[in-house]
Amino acid sequence: MTEALSTRVPRKSLLRHVNRANLIFTVAILALVVFASLTSDAFLTQRNIVNISRQIVTNGFLSLGMLLVIRTGGIDLSVGSVLAFAGLLATGLQGQMHFTAAIAVALSMGALVGVVNGWLIGRFNLQPFIVTLAMMGSLRGLLYVYADTPRYPADELFRALLGGAFIGPVPVNFILFAIAVPIVWFYTDHTVSGRAAYALGVNKEAVRLAGVNVRKHLILAYGICGLLAAIAGVLLASRLGIAQPSVGVGYELDAIAAVVIGGGLLGGGGGTVVGVLGGVLALAMVDNVLNLFNVDSYYQQLLKGLIILVAVLARRKPA
């Protein structure tokens, strides 16, 4: 079991390949920052920097969760629906209970969705793509049944404390994300379950033969992913002051892109928290620069799709 949990891809060629891709993406982002700084007076202003830090939070939480499941060799396409689900619960239940209790319910339900995904994948050996795609569609339909109109928070503290509060110049929601980062890093690198997730992505059958409970670690990885998506949904609803069933569509693509840009391997067995932070920051920079130059949103989606394609090609495992 110890050998299975400490499995690492031994090929030096793969490490060199990944490091070269990391360097290329780092240089590209630095070039983008320099370009934006020279061509836009608004880019380096405090207001814009604060705006970037707040926008990072949503994709940051989603990407941390996506990292956990991608390390197992899986994927979670339902995170956008979970985000919307949690936001609706956290706002819609405030008429029946205190907003802190509503948040607790929202986070619990998000984690439960992830647990169901992990259980189905582990128990029946189903493809994560199919399971989470089905969950994405089913949950999104349920959201429209639950709330066909937007929901607004009844308690003003919900928005004031989470969405609009600052500690000094730093938004509270960004501080919460900054707290989550080392927690996820510790889980991935310094816990048995975190190392098991990595080993599953490298060779699931070897892990199974080593006596490791594969289903348990899959459930945990997907459950945490659902929880992090729910946190993102609550914070987004708080920041916007509104929750609606249509929010979060396509957010899973940004999360996948951030993980892949940051070094994650879509076959499993790769990716780090530090890399994910780089990927999240890269996408945030791209969005921000395009918005500053008033580029149409359709072109933004086109560019993101190309970035994902290039990142996947750059991160593919060499033969």
N, C-alpha and C positions, 0 to 999 in steps of 0.2 A: 504493500500500500504506500509506503514512504517513497519508493522509487516512482510510483505512478504519479504521486502528487508533486514530485519535484522534477517532472519531465520537462525538458527544454529542447527546442529544435536545435540539433547539434550542427547543422550545416553552416559553415562559415560563409558560404556564398549567400545564404538567405540573410544573414546579419549585415553583410556588406550591401546587399541589395536594398534592405530596409533603411540603412543609414544614409545611403545615397539619395533615396527618395525623401527622407527627412530633410536633408540638406537642400534639395531642390525646392521643396515647399516652403522652407524657412526663408530662403532667399527671395522667393516670389512674394511672400507676405511683406517682408521688409521693403521690397521694391514698391509694393502697393502703398505702404505707409508713407514712404518718401514722396511718391507721386502725389498722394492726397494732400500731404503737408504743403507741397509747393504750389499746388493748383487750387486749393480751397482754403480761404481764410477761416472757415468755420470748423475745420477738421480738428485742430488742436485746442479749441476753446474748452473751458471747463464744462459748459453746458453739453457739448457734444460728447465729451468723455464720460460724463455722468449718464447720458442717454445710452451710450454703448454698454456701459456696465449694467444698466437695468435690462437691456435687451439680451444680454448674454445669459441671464438667469434661466429663462425658459428652456432654451436649447441646451444650456449647461446641465440642468438636471436630467433632461431627456437623454442626453448623450452619455452621462455617467451610467444610467441604467442600461442603455443600449450596449455599452462596453461590456457589462457583465454577461449579457446573453450572447454577444458575438464571441467572447472568449470561450464559450462553451461549444462554439460551432453553430449556434442558432441565430435567430433574428426575431425581433418583436415589432410587427407592423401595427399593433394595436395601441401604441403609446399615445398617439394623437387623440384617439377616442377616449382613452383613460383620462387624459388631461381635461378634455371637455366634461367628462362624467364627474370628475372631482370638483371642477369649478362650479358646475350646476348644483351639486349636492351642498357644497360649502356655502353657497349663496341662497339656494332655495329652501334649505332647512332652517334658516335663521329666524323664520317666523314661528317655528315650533320649539326651538331650543337656543341656548346661548351660542354665540358664533364659535367659541372654542370647541364646544361639543359637536357642532356642525362640521368643523374642520377635522375633528377626530374621526367622525363617520366617513367623511370623504376620503381621508387617507387610508382608513381600514378597507373601504370598498376598492380603492385602487390596488392595494396590496392583494386583495382577494382575487381580483381579475388576473393579476400576474400569477398567483398560485394555481388558479385553474388552468392557465396556459401551460405552466410547467408540469402540472400533474398529467394533463392530456398528452403532452409530448413524451414524458417519461413513462407513463403507464402503458400507453398503446404504441410507443415507438413511432409517433407520427412526425411528419416534417414540420419544423417550426414555422416555416413560411405559410403553409396551409392553415395551421391552427390559428396563428395570430392574424392572418388575413380574414378568416372566418369570424374571429372575435372582433376585429376592427369593424366589419360590416354590421354584425349583430348588435354590438354595443352602440354604434352610431344610430342605428334604427331605433333602439330603445330610448336613446336620448331625445329623439324627436317625439316619441310617445309620451315621455315624462314631461318635457317642456318644449312645446312648439313655439313659444315666445321667449324672449330674453328674460333673465332673472336678475334682479338688482339686490345687493346686500341691504338688509334691514338695519343692521348695526353699523354705525359710522366708524366705529373703532376697527372694524374688519379692514377697511381700506386705509384708515389713518395709520394703523400700526404696521401693517405688512406691505401695503402697496405704495404709500406716500411718505413714510417716515424716513428720516436720515439720522445717522449718528455722525456728527460732523459733516463732512462733504460726501460721505459714502451712504448710498441707499441701503436700507435694512435688508431688502430682499437679496442684494448682492452679498451682504455679510453672511446671510444664511447659506448662500451657495458656497461661499468661501469656507464655511464651517463643514459643509458636506464633503468637500473635496478631500481633505485628509482622512475623513472617516472612511470614504470609499477606497482611498489608497491603502489604508491599513487593512481593510477587508480583503482586497484583491491580492496584496503582497505578503500579509502576515497572519492569515488565518487558514485553517485547514480547508474550509469550504471555498475560499478564494483561490487557493492553489489547485483545488480539485476542479474548479471551473476551467482553469487554464488547461489542466491535464485532459479534461473531456474534449476540448477543442483539438488537442494534439492527436489523441488516440482513445476514443471512447471505449472500444472493446478491451484495450489493455487495462483501462481503469476498472472496467467491470470485472475482468478476470482477477484483478488484484484485490477484489473483495469490497470495493468502494460502493456505497449506495448511490448509484447514478441518479435515480429518481429524486432522492432527497436534495441533492445539490442542484439539480435542474429546477426544482420547485423553489428553492431558496433564491437562485439567481433571477428567475422570472418574477418572483414575489417582490424582491427588492426593486427590480426594474419597474414594476407596477406602482410601488410606493413612491419612487422618485418621480414618476410621471404624474402621480396625484399631487405631490408637493408642487410641481411646476404648474399644474392646473389651478391650485388654490392661490398661489402667488400671482399668477397671471390675472385671475378674476379679481383679486384684490387691487392690483395695479390699474386695471382698466375700469373697475367699478361696475362690471357687467359680466354676465356669463350667458352663453348661448350654445345650442347644440352644434352649430356649424364651426365653432372654433377648433383649431388644432388639425384641420385637414391638411395633409402634406407635411406635417411637422416631423413625422417619422423619417422622412427623406433627409431633412437637415441633420437629424441625430445620427443617422447612418453615415452621412457624408463627413460629419465631424470625427466620428470614430475612425473611418477609413483614412481621412487626411492625417489624423494623428497617429497612424501606424497600425491600426487594427486590420486583421486579416479576416476576410469574409468566410474563410474556411475554418476559422477558429484557431486558438493557440497563439494569439498575438494581441497587441494593444496594451497601452498603459494609461493611467490617469493623467500623467503629464502630457502625453501625446494628445489625449482627448481635449485637454485645455487649449492646446495649440490649435486643434481643429475647430473648436468652438470660436476661439478668437479670430481665426482666419475667416470663417463664414460671417461673423459679425462685422469684421472690417469690410468685406466685400459688400454686404448689405448697406452698410453706412455710407461707403463711398458712392455706390450707385444711387442711393437716395439723395445725397448731397448734390449730385449732378442731374437729378430729376430723370433718371433712366426709368422707362416704363416697366411696371412689375412683370409683364410677360417676358421681357428680355432678361430680367433678373432670374426668373425660373429657368429660362434657357441656359443661362450661364451656370447656375447651380447644377443643372443636369450634366453639363459638360465637365464641371469640376468633379462630380462624383465619378464619371466615366474615367477621367484621367487618373483620379486617385486609385480607383480599382485596378487599372492597368499598371500603375506604378507599384502597387502593393502586392500584386499577384505573386504567388510562390513560384520561384524558378523551377523548371523541370529538372 
